[in-house]
Amino acid sequence: MKVSEECFNKVKKDCFKFIKSQETPTEKFSNKNGMLKTFLIPMCFWIAKKVNNKKPYFVGLAGGQGTGKTTISSIVKIILEKYFKLKVFKISIDDFYKTRKEREALSKKVHPMLMTRGVPGTHDVQMMLNFFKKANQDHKIKTIIKPALESLEDLKNNKFDMIFIDADKMNYKEYYERSLQLIDKDGLIIIDNVLWHGEVADQKNLDKYTVNIREFNSHIANDKRVEQIIIPLGDGMTVCRVL
């Protein structure tokens, strides 16, 4: 406990400065002390014990969009460098967005939503590929850059153990049906965003995306080809096992 308190006193200034830079007038971090003391600092002690000087130790954070993965990893980096004197390299999907100027041009040429980071089409795919190439990891990754339905058609002669669907919501049912053709018995199909910010539970919400996901969920629930469960984490994930 004493060591944790010592760590807190040493890193709190830098951590709080970073946290303040991430806050907005309407969105503030609550219980910053508690977050550091009970979660992030103990996690950093755990990571520090795992470190081997002979090779890098990889840590990944998973979670839905907007849940704070980049923010948390940035604070962890501060603690590990400031207190534990470790060399830390942090990489995030946020590092691969197109520039604001590029997104502004796309928003005028293609669709206004492309101004918003995170919308499909706002990532700089080539930058990401170059990163993996420089890291000598490109041989492990196969990237297919084309509409998903076309990609699924190209893959029709392949078989996979798991397929994760997180794409254009209006085509979810088609992605699902085509994915079934690529999965053998006991394989998994996982579909993201099935709770749609909780909107699917509001029967009065007739927004086309909400209605489409609600109908898609019913389709899955009545599909005898799979057994399924909705995991209420983040924006909701449906896990299907092919029977």
N, C-alpha and C positions, 0 to 999 in steps of 0.2 A: 504493500500500500504506500509506503514511504517513497519507494522508487517511482511509482506511478505519479505521485504528487510532485516529485522532483522533475519528472518529464513534463508534466502539465505546466509547471512554472517556467520551464525553459522554452516551450513552444507556443504558449498561449498568445503571445503578442503577434507572432507571425500568422498563426492560424486565424485569429480574430480579424486581423487586417485583410486576409484573403476572403474570409466569410463576408465581411462588410462590402467588399468589392462585388460580391455576387448578389447582394440584396437589392431589392427595388423599394420604392416608396410604399408599395402596398404588400410586398412579400418579404417578411423578415424571418430569420432563423430563430426558432424557439429553443430554449434550454441549451445554449451553446456549451456551457460548462459541462453539463451532463453528457452531451454527445461525445465530447472529447474524453472525459474521465471514464465513463462506463462502457464506451464502445470502441472509439478509434484508437486511443492509446493502448488498451489491452490487446487490440488486434495487431498493432505495430510491434508490441513485445513478442507476440506469437510469430509474426513474420520474421523478426530479427533472429529468433532462435532457429528458424528454418534455413537461414542464409548459409550458402556454401561458397567460399571465396573462389572455388575452382570453376564454377559455372553459374550463370544467372538463375535466379529463382523467379518463376513466373506466378503472378497473382492476377486473377480475373474477377471483375465485378459484373454480375448479371442483374438485370431488372428492366422494367418497362421504360418507355421513353418519358423523359422528364422526371424520373425518380431520384436523380441526384448522383448518378454513377461518376460522372466527370468531376463533380464538386468533391465528392468523398475521396476519390482517388488523388485529387490535388492536395487535399488536406493530409492524407496518409503520406504522400511524397514529402511534404513539409516536415512532418514528424520524423520520418525515417532519416532524412538528411540532417535535420537540425540536432536531434538528440542522439540518434544511433550512428551518425556519421557514415551512412551507407550511400552508395552511388545508385540513384534511382532514375529509370527512364520510364516515362508514362506516355502511353499512346491511347488515343480515344477516337471513336468514330467522328467526334466533333472536330478533330483535326483535319478531316477530309472533306469538309464542305466546300462548295464553290464559293468564291469571293462574293461580297455583297454586290459589287458591280456586275459580276456574271449573272447572279440571281435576278438582279433588277432587269437586265436585258432579256432573260428568259421569261420573266413575268409579263413583259410587254409583248413578246413575240409568241409565247405559247399559252400561258395561263397565269393569272394574278397570284395564285397560290404558290407559285415557284419562288416568290419573294421570301417565303418562310422557310427557314432551315428545318430539315427533317422531312419535308415533303419529298416523295420519290422523284428523283431527277435533280436534286440539289446537292448530291455528293459528287466529288471530283473522283470518278472511278480511275482515271489514268494515274492520278497522284497516288491513289491507294495501291495500284499495281506496281508502280515504281518503287514504293516503299517496301513491299514484299520482295521485290527483285533485289534491292540493295541489301536487304536483310538475309538474302540467300534462302528465302522461304517460298519463292514463287513456284518451285517445282512441286510443292505440296497442294497448290491451290489451282483449281480450274474455274475460270471466270467466263460466263456466257452472258454477253451483253445484247439482249434483244427482248422483245415482249415475252412475258412468262408463258403464255399459251403456246407460242412458237417454240420456246425452249422445251416445254413438256412434250411437244410433238417430236422434237429432235431426239429426245431421250427415251422414246417409246420402246426401244429394244433393250433398255437397261433395267436392272433391278436394284432397289435400295432397301436398307434396313429401316431408315427413318426419313421422312420428308417434313420440313417445317414450312408452313404457309403463313406469310406475312406480306401481303401484296394488295393490289387493287380490290377493295372490299366488294365491289359490284360483281366481280368474277369469282368470288370465293367458291361457289358451288361447282363451277367448271374446273377450277384448280383441284378441288377435292376429288371430283370424279376421275380426272386424268391421273391424279396421284395414285388412286386405288389400282390403276393398271400397272404401276411401277413398283408396287409393294407386294411381297410374298406374305404368306400366313405368319402371324405374330409380329409383323412389322408395325411401325408406329407412324401415324400422321398427326402432327401437332399443329393446331391452328391458333393464331394469336388474335387479340382484340375482340373476342367473342362477347364480351360484356359491354363493349362500346361506351365506356365511361358511365356504365350503369343505365344508359338510355334504353337498352332493350327491355328493361323491366317496366318501363312507362308505356303502357298501351296507347296512351294519347299522343305519343310522339310518332308522327307519321313521316318524318324525314326519310328520304329515299334510302340513305345508307343504313339508318337504324332499322327500317322495315326489312331491308335486304338481309342484314345480319340476323335479325329475329327469325326470318323465314329459313335462313341457312341453318341456324341452331335447331330448328324443328326438323329439318331434313336429316341432320346428323342423328338427332335423338330417335328418329324412327327408322334409321338404317340398320337392318339386320345383318349387314355384312361386317359390322364392326361392333366392338363394345367401347363405350366412351364415358368420359367424365370431364366435367368442367372444373378446372382449378382456379379458384377466385383470387389469383395473385396478379398484381398490376392491373392490366386491362382485361384480364381473363384469358385463359388458354384451355382449349379443348384437346384432350389427349385421346386418340382413337387407336385401338389395337385391332388389326385386321384378323378376322376369324377364318 
